[in-house]
Amino acid sequence: MASKRDYYEILGVDKKADAKTIKAAYRKLALQYHPDRNKAPDAEAKFKEINEAYQVLSDEK
């Protein structure tokens, strides 16, 4: 059984973080791990994980 990802932990924010804090954390990490800027072998996977976390946490439904 796969463990559920903690999207707040991926972005490095508190569970009570507001949308502005989440967006700022996302932008910082996205720049850091973007495959065009970071040539590390795991950068693309980390970037995708960051994007997924942001999409889930920024969904205001």
N, C-alpha and C positions, 0 to 999 in steps of 0.2 A: 504494500500500500504506500503510495507516494505521499510525502508530507506536503501540506498546503504551504505555499509561499507567503511570506510576510512582506507585502509590498511596501509597507512603511519602513521596514528594516532595509530593504533593497535601496530605497531612496535616502535612508539615513535620517528620517524625520520621526517625530513623536506621533503617536496615534491620535493625538488631539490637534495636530497641525492643521492650519487653515489652507485654503486653496493657494494663496500667495506663497506661503512657505513651501508647499509641495512643488509648485511650479519652479521656484528658485532652485530647489534641490535638484529637480529634474534637469534644468538647463545646465547647471554646473557639471553634473555627472555625464550628461549627453555630450558636452564638449570634451570632457576628459576621455571618454571611451569611444568616441566616434571613430569608425574604422579608417576614415581618411586622415585622421590626426594621430591615431594610436595604432601602431603596427604590431602590437603584441598579439600573439596567436589567439588569445581568448577575448580580445577587445570586441569583436563582432557579437559574440554570444552575450557578453555583459551589456552591450548597447541594446540588444533586443530585450533583455530582461528589464533594463531600465525603462524602455519604451512601454513594455507591457504593464509595469507597475504604475507608470504615470497615466496610461489610458484608463486603467481600472480606478485609480484614486481620483482622477479628474472628472469622471463620469458623474454628472449631477442629476441623474434620474431618480 
